[in-house]
Amino acid sequence: MKKINKQLRLPILLFLIVFNNSILAQNATGKTEWFDPNKPATTYCNPINIGYNYTTFNHNGIPYSRRSSADPVIITYKGEYYLFATNQAGFFWSKDMSDWNFVYGSFQRQPGDDDQCAPAAWVVNDTLFYVGSTWKRDHPIWKTANPKSGRWIRHVDKAMLPTWDPAIFQDDDKKVYMYYGSSGKLPLVGTEVDYSTWLPKGNQADYAQLYKATEVEDIQRPYGQIKEVAILDPSAHGWERFGPNNDMEPAPWGNFIEGAWMTKHNGKYYMQYGAPATEFKGYANGVHVGDNPLGPFTYQKHNPMSYKPGGFVIGAGHGNTFADNYGNYWNTGTCKISIKDRFERRIDMFPAGFDKDDVMYSITAYGDFPIVLPTSQRDQTKGASSGWMLLSYKKPVTVSSSEECMEVETHRMDNGGKKVYEKFCYGPENLTDENIQTYWSAKTSNPGEWLQMDLGRKMEINALQINYADHKATQYNKAMDIYYQYKIFMSDDAINWTLVVDKSQNDKDVPHDYVELSKSIKKRYIKMENIHNASGLFAISDFRVFGNGLSEKPKAVSGFKVDRNKTDSRNAMISWKKQSDAIGYNIFYGITPDKLYNSIMVYGENSYDFRGLDKGTKYYFTIEPFNENGIGTRNKLIEVK
């Protein structure tokens, strides 16, 4: 072998050092050929992937901590997005509505207190205002011009309005309004407030009874210039009825109206509300429309405005509506898990808007599949689906270990609130059942615990979602060292594996981690290896895979029927012939053929007991099947009077 020229040795040595350091740096950041953690995503997937806080109280009898949040508000401030939600010891901000960053900002005074329950936030006079829920009259109104600092000052020390589930709205004329209420009997109310004092406008003597009241039923009534702005009518509106399937009549605690929010569009005021209760799959957002910020308001014929009773993510009620930086509207909401606790919940977000007739809508169809993030103003009447299909449904999974079943006494609202003994099991079949209420758990949280999925054939993979379940978690409240680390490998033969996603250096809290690949990959087998778990055992609700199955789409559905109940027109039985080439179906319905804004996702069944119709309203229905390869043709519309 010839000796290397001395003049070339130093450049070669320097090249090797630089090349080696480049490889080390690449590995340290977790970059692979198919995944770059520093590349901004173009899509997101519900539930929103934020570091949901661990709560301090459990209602269901399961003796472990659990994550939760609900009642979200997303607003824009200085070109960025801020997300506030129940009891998070702070809030989140994002540049793109995908990558959310936590800011610690707690207002908790006593260990057992709520921090900020169902908070309101709004930009008033170029300053960000913030207030939580209270029935008391000693709650401050906070404000800041630098929210990322986590520091707030008090605009007023005592807001005399007892604002439970509050909303703040500033009109174009700079007048400021507050809306609030949460009740099974009373309406939501609203009033103009004085900006300086935050007291309701008018003679303060007219509010003397309110300021002295101690019972909720007295506190939430209209006084002085406070006006009723929305109330439920479940006798006419099926979706406003209480119950797991709008089926508890009479409602034991009333049919709940809550979650006020105001949106102004084309000179009209849209009074948004959530109903009938957060523990149910039919939790939805409705809207009444008026010409003034305090009404009177009229029930919009298209209601509920945002509705998602089926699929992996279930529930869409109690949120807000906001415009992104391009002028597109979005509707946020609360989705239920309700296993470890009746208030075990998450947050979702769907494309929304106003159509040519100023009808307010939100598109939840395929709303728990990847959704395209905005880069410009666009038409969202058909949603914003990426077109990536679910590849993982009912696929076989093998695992390193499985935790034993557990039998506990619960009183979940899914069982009507009755105390019953339930047996919960944590086998691998739960990883692909598209049920957010079930999960697989390993016996430990040790590095090396794993799961392995067989897609059945080679498929094109674009994204994955890892939904952690935190089984037997020991963390309570917020801590700043909560994170997950893992690696994902893929293979054609389950023998030779390729590292596709490397999150071994991740330090973010990502309980619903959504991983968009920088370029797609075609593989059959997927394996996830645990490195670090946030709290409790290594447990995952669903390991979801999205892309294209590279085969035939399902044929159109046959035998589609909608039988509206002649005795109670709020109810209808929907049925169709089950087909082997489909994994699921989306039922679409609306008030006119061109306004099929609402949908119901169903897996593995051939019927749906629908109890969400309005009396006196004519509807149009259709259905489409879907599988790993795409969406089948919709059926001809059925008119239902």
Phi, psi and omega in degrees: 000135179285144177287144178287133179304134182304327182290338180267344186300311184297313177300320180295317179299316179297320179298316180297320179296313180296317180297316180296317179295325178295318179295317179297318180296321179298316179295323181295329180273351180083015182282134173233181179298332187249352184216131177231108183295345181264357179272125180300141179286155173255353180223166171221170181217133177285149357294154179301136186270082175239165180281076182305135183290152171274129186273166187254002183215144182231125182270343195265355180091357176274117195277049180219161177290164176205155176276156173191154161197167185194179169058051189284153169227122172246129177227160174261140178214117181054042173081005179235166185255134179238131183244120177245141182204173187297126166052058181250003182057027181154208184205181186231152174224156183209151174270340190225007182069016179236307181264105186259135181246135184272139172240120178290130180196065185276150174237017181293133183258322181234151185305326182269000183282155162297150170278277171230109181266130178044061186285162173246145175216145180198149175271115180242119180053045176068014177238143181274120180256153189206133176208145178260185182273142175198147169265354182271176180239043180224025185265130177287162164253123182258159176209158178202150170253002180219071186298331182294344176286340184077002182258138180228150171246161183272120174289315169222148181284325183224111174273112188288344177284132180278079194270091171268133187054059186280161170219140178249140179217129172248123182280174182296335179274009177077001175291144184248137182233150172239138174235147182196167175139145172205110187199151172270359184229326189257159180280166164288149181231163179209158180202153169283140179242153174284125185301321185286318185256342186061023173271151177297144180295151178113183180290120184295340176296333179291346182253009184303318180294321177297314184294339180261346187296146179238340180266141184303319183295336175273324184294322188270001180284156176290134174228153175053237181268007175288131185243146168290130182244336179197142175215152181282155172223071185295341177293337179251330186249104185301323184290345179274000180281145178292156171121158180305328175226045183052044190232019178250092179235127358285153180291131184297330180238015184091167176268116193279133168245135184196185171066052180296146171202142181243132174231134177252132180212127179051040177080359178255154182248124184252107182271104184268148179208159176253146178196160358263348176184148188291340184277359190248151181295333181273011178301123191218167173254129174249175181209139170247149188238139179214176180258357180222154184295342177246017175085192009290153182245149179242137178301123178292137183297321174279103178208149356295155182282326177225124194208125179214083182271359182221164180105193178289313174268124181234129182106140181214015187273167176052079174213212177216174176239132181218159176259136178282185184290353180251359179095004176278143180267151177222145177242127178261161180199181181248127176248150188261148161244303169057046174249298179291337180199148180298334179256030171279108190220168177223182185240138175231168185210132186228150174300140183216183178164193178230128183277187185297341178259014181064025173278127180277134183217164171217134185258111180254000179299131185053033184283355172245018166259168180302134181243137183285128177287153184282144171231354178195174176288142186207163175279123182247015180295340175255009182088200181213043183295143176285341186086355177283128185263163178282122182259347193261356187300123176060018178286144181292142181227136169250152186222165181287327180192165177222137178290153179290155175296157180226133178248124183221158174273124180233169171219057180290151179290341174299335177255024179074015180080004180281148176282120179221157173270129180237144177253121179250127179242156194231042182282167184294339178299337180288346183287341186228022185267001181055038177234109184292347181274350179246157177202157172267144174225134170287169179284340182223178170251017187292149170303140180103342171299142189213164170224150182221127184247142175247113180285352177093331176197172179291129179229159178273120186252126180250332185200160177223154174227123180252112184256097182290149183245348174051048181295132181058041179295145179246355180281135173233128181071186189278139170224153186263013175238036179261121180197166177236146174223140182196171172229147176238126179247155176225156187205158172267338188228004182064018176240309180261116189249144177244130176287117183254317179235123180242104175245035180289344179250008182297139176233017179258153176276110187229071185292341174233061191294121178253123185243109175266122180288144180287336168211149185289161178221142180255111181213166178255318186253144178228134180228132176246131177244127178287140172243311179215134179248146186292308180199146182077203181274161175290107187218141183223132179289299175220137171260103191255136183237135184233146178163229181220131182282352174061039177215205188276140171289159180288154175286163179299150182287142175246158177071027182285126181223147172231108181255101180283134183294125182286334179278321181226099186288001173284346186245149175208143173259121181254133182217161180197169177274126179292140182233145186286341182268007179239144173262341181196177184219148171243121176267124178251143176210158180190179187272344173217162181301333181260012179230052178274064189280334183265152182211159178227120179267133182228132175252134166064014181238172177233018177202161177213127178273099187262125184232034186241023181271160176258136176298142176079005181249133175273140182234161174236135184235149167208172182217148173223140177269160175215158173212195183296339188262347179149197186247133179282174182290138176289149176286164173298142182299142172249126176271129182237113181266000000 
